[in-house]
Amino acid sequence: MRPLVLLLMALVAVEAKIHHLALRGDARRNIRLTTFGYNAGGTFELLLTNFTVPEAIVNPNAAQEQRSTEKLGTIGFTLSRGRAILEGIRSNPHVCQMDQKDQPLDALFFTFDFTKNQLIVKRTGQIQDIVLCPDLADETRCLPPVEAPDGVPSLTTQVSTTVEGSILNGVANKVKKLLGADPNAHTVVEYVDYVPLKYSDNQYSTEFGIRFTEKQRGLYNFIYHNCFNYHAHGYSDKVAVDFTVAIVEKNINTYLSAGDVAKPQLYLYMSFMFMVAGFVWAYTLIKSEREFVYRTHRLMTALVFIKALSLFFHGMNYYFVAVEGHQQEIWAFVYYITHLLKGALLFGTIIFIGTGYTFFKNFLTDRDRRLFMIVLPLQVLDNIAMVIIEESEFGEQRYQFWFEIFIFLDLLCCLSIILPVIWSVRHLEEGAKSDGKAAFNLEKLKLFRHFYTIIIAYIYLTRIIKLFVEMVIPFNYTWMSEAVVELSTLFFFVLAGYKFRPEKRNPYFKLSQDSDDEESGVALTTNGLFENVSRVNRGGQIAVDLTEIPGAIGGSHDDLSDTEADALLENLRRTGAADVERQQLPKSVQL
């Protein structure tokens, strides 16, 4: 279960915004702080403050040379392009990804060196030319490096190459030769090979920014790693750290990730399409005969309009995230309310249709009511989990917990709404085998099977296929997975409305309200003469009504046993109408 949840978390699309996360006493091995897709010109800004490790690991009162990091292991961050490190965390949970610097990963590894008060930078893969700078406002320090003649970017070319600088470098090389050092040794450059750490009051802090170029565009994950908490280092006690991190991620003219830029327009367009579908459905109900318009049809009308409003508020919410970097409370609130109502109405309507409520029976059985008592509270909890996820940061401990709850409840609700359809299919299969209205039952059975197939397809498209779409499409087209979900929902609504539209020829409404009530009656004969003979359960009694049999002779009410009643009915079937006229039978036999 946990690997599946981690995979879903790696694929799930989450709103981008200005992040602020404060962790206290956190001993987790890996914390995904953010996921964001950058186009050319996108920027990443990090402000890390109050980073504290236990004194048992690094004694702040010791001399600098005594503050060894060997016992600490490795603690730091990774900024990686793609999902390689996330996949490594999922598939190899006992291997610290900070130790994978020799792998061909597109990543920057930031490792704490508490001895030198530095955040050591190790570059691998195809993004080694990423420029780190202390302040994005200083364009001179955030420009991409100059490429060497061989086409390989040289990170140290950012250092001044003036004549005076060349003379000083020459003097420095001569001094190195006199001292026996290698003059060709790489010169450690600030914000190229390391990011300086500020140390004050037992706490570390730093900040830097990145401006991405066309070659560096992609989906990036920024993850915190605590490799001390792996058994390979021989320590049983977990090392808990404190830190506060503020992250600002942007693309040009928007705070949204590259794959989310189109979502505000997508949701608003889909809202308009659902609104049009709602008006068309309402017009259909108005033009239909009143006797064929049931309560479930009106519930379907409310569902379509609530869905349209939910999409509209969702689009407006995304618009303000794009403009301001965070949600507007009013738009987020109305979106959560309409989303909750939409979920309850959707699952409720599916159950109503699946059980046949108001279409061919006017009540819910005890089994149906129990299903409602289970599914609707689950839907409320599911939406509460969704709200908590939307309002949480990736790195918060409650995020993963509520994400697991959300996935579990959502799958449970999807499985639950299939049950009433299966029950109705089985009931109609049994009814189709009886002698009475087999043709009608077969037509309705076929319709129910189509509805069952539609529900299964809807669940797969909106839950499973969505994830596969996100895996195969480019990072800046992840909005297409949401388009698949919303278009699938619209198609599901239209198809269900067409199947169960209020018209006389619809096979769903050919039988009367009471004819197919599985709790009240079962057809007993195919003979037209005895078409109205039925056995009805009423509080453990069986009533056989013969008042409409041609030729039946009224008389006194006799009490008969089950065996006598069955024998009497069997005799009726064998003898036919002529024999009925010769027999003196009571009008009704009550057991």
Rosetta blueprint (number, residue, H / E / L):
1 M L
2 R H
3 P H
4 L H
5 V H
6 L H
7 L H
8 L H
9 M H
10 A H
11 L H
12 V L
13 A L
14 V L
15 E L
16 A L
17 K L
18 I L
19 H E
20 H E
21 L E
22 A E
23 L E
24 R E
25 G E
26 D E
27 A L
28 R L
29 R L
30 N E
31 I E
32 R E
33 L E
34 T E
35 T E
36 F E
37 G E
38 Y E
39 N L
40 A L
41 G L
42 G L
43 T E
44 F E
45 E E
46 L E
47 L E
48 L E
49 T E
50 N E
51 F E
52 T E
53 V L
54 P L
55 E L
56 A L
57 I L
58 V L
59 N L
60 P L
61 N L
62 A L
63 A L
64 Q H
65 E H
66 Q H
67 R L
68 S L
69 T L
70 E L
71 K L
72 L L
73 G L
74 T L
75 I E
76 G E
77 F E
78 T E
79 L E
80 S E
81 R E
82 G L
83 R L
84 A H
85 I H
86 L H
87 E H
88 G H
89 I H
90 R H
91 S H
92 N L
93 P L
94 H L
95 V L
96 C L
97 Q H
98 M H
99 D H
100 Q L
101 K L
102 D L
103 Q L
104 P L
105 L L
106 D L
107 A E
108 L E
109 F E
110 F E
111 T E
112 F E
113 D E
114 F L
115 T L
116 K L
117 N L
118 Q E
119 L E
120 I E
121 V E
122 K E
123 R E
124 T E
125 G H
126 Q H
127 I H
128 Q L
129 D L
130 I L
131 V L
132 L E
133 C E
134 P L
135 D L
136 L L
137 A L
138 D L
139 E H
140 T H
141 R H
142 C H
143 L L
144 P L
145 P L
146 V L
147 E E
148 A L
149 P L
150 D L
151 G L
152 V L
153 P E
154 S L
155 L H
156 T H
157 T H
158 Q H
159 V L
160 S L
161 T L
162 T L
163 V H
164 E H
165 G H
166 S H
167 I H
168 L H
169 N H
170 G H
171 V H
172 A H
173 N H
174 K H
175 V H
176 K H
177 K H
178 L H
179 L L
180 G L
181 A L
182 D L
183 P L
184 N L
185 A L
186 H L
187 T L
188 V L
189 V L
190 E E
191 Y L
192 V L
193 D L
194 Y E
195 V E
196 P E
197 L L
198 K E
199 Y E
200 S E
201 D L
202 N L
203 Q E
204 Y E
205 S E
206 T E
207 E E
208 F E
209 G E
210 I E
211 R E
212 F L
213 T L
214 E H
215 K H
216 Q H
217 R L
218 G E
219 L E
220 Y E
221 N E
222 F E
223 I E
224 Y E
225 H E
226 N E
227 C H
228 F H
229 N H
230 Y L
231 H H
232 A H
233 H H
234 G L
235 Y L
236 S L
237 D L
238 K L
239 V L
240 A L
241 V E
242 D E
243 F E
244 T E
245 V E
246 A E
247 I E
248 V E
249 E E
250 K E
251 N E
252 I L
253 N L
254 T E
255 Y L
256 L L
257 S L
258 A H
259 G H
260 D H
261 V L
262 A L
263 K H
264 P H
265 Q H
266 L H
267 Y H
268 L H
269 Y H
270 M H
271 S H
272 F H
273 M H
274 F H
275 M H
276 V H
277 A H
278 G H
279 F H
280 V H
281 W H
282 A H
283 Y H
284 T H
285 L H
286 I H
287 K H
288 S L
289 E L
290 R H
291 E H
292 F H
293 V L
294 Y L
295 R H
296 T H
297 H H
298 R H
299 L H
300 M H
301 T H
302 A H
303 L H
304 V H
305 F H
306 I H
307 K H
308 A H
309 L H
310 S H
311 L H
312 F H
313 F H
314 H H
315 G H
316 M H
317 N H
318 Y H
319 Y H
320 F H
321 V H
322 A H
323 V H
324 E H
325 G L
326 H L
327 Q L
328 Q L
329 E H
330 I H
331 W H
332 A H
333 F H
334 V H
335 Y H
336 Y H
337 I H
338 T H
339 H H
340 L H
341 L H
342 K H
343 G H
344 A H
345 L H
346 L H
347 F H
348 G H
349 T H
350 I H
351 I H
352 F H
353 I H
354 G H
355 T H
356 G L
357 Y E
358 T L
359 F L
360 F L
361 K E
362 N L
363 F L
364 L L
365 T L
366 D H
367 R H
368 D H
369 R H
370 R H
371 L H
372 F H
373 M H
374 I H
375 V H
376 L H
377 P H
378 L H
379 Q H
380 V H
381 L H
382 D H
383 N H
384 I H
385 A H
386 M H
387 V H
388 I H
389 I H
390 E H
391 E L
392 S L
393 E L
394 F L
395 G L
396 E L
397 Q H
398 R H
399 Y H
400 Q H
401 F H
402 W H
403 F H
404 E H
405 I H
406 F H
407 I H
408 F H
409 L H
410 D H
411 L H
412 L H
413 C H
414 C H
415 L H
416 S H
417 I L
418 I H
419 L H
420 P H
421 V H
422 I H
423 W H
424 S H
425 V H
426 R H
427 H H
428 L H
429 E H
430 E H
431 G H
432 A H
433 K H
434 S L
435 D L
436 G L
437 K L
438 A H
439 A H
440 F H
441 N H
442 L H
443 E H
444 K H
445 L H
446 K H
447 L H
448 F H
449 R H
450 H H
451 F H
452 Y H
453 T H
454 I H
455 I H
456 I H
457 A H
458 Y H
459 I H
460 Y H
461 L H
462 T H
463 R H
464 I H
465 I H
466 K H
467 L H
468 F H
469 V H
470 E H
471 M H
472 V H
473 I L
474 P L
475 F H
476 N H
477 Y H
478 T L
479 W H
480 M H
481 S H
482 E H
483 A H
484 V H
485 V H
486 E H
487 L H
488 S H
489 T H
490 L H
491 F H
492 F H
493 F H
494 V H
495 L H
496 A H
497 G H
498 Y H
499 K H
500 F L
501 R L
502 P L
503 E L
504 K L
505 R L
506 N L
507 P H
508 Y H
509 F H
510 K L
511 L L
512 S L
513 Q L
514 D L
515 S L
516 D L
517 D L
518 E L
519 E L
520 S L
521 G E
522 V E
523 A E
524 L L
525 T L
526 T L
527 N L
528 G H
529 L H
530 F H
531 E L
532 N L
533 V L
534 S E
535 R E
536 V E
537 N E
538 R E
539 G L
540 G L
541 Q E
542 I E
543 A E
544 V E
545 D E
546 L L
547 T L
548 E L
549 I L
550 P L
551 G L
552 A L
553 I L
554 G L
555 G L
556 S L
557 H L
558 D L
559 D L
560 L L
561 S L
562 D H
563 T H
564 E H
565 A H
566 D H
567 A H
568 L H
569 L H
570 E H
571 N H
572 L H
573 R H
574 R H
575 T H
576 G H
577 A H
578 A H
579 D H
580 V H
581 E H
582 R H
583 Q L
584 Q L
585 L L
586 P L
587 K L
588 S E
589 V E
590 Q E
591 L L
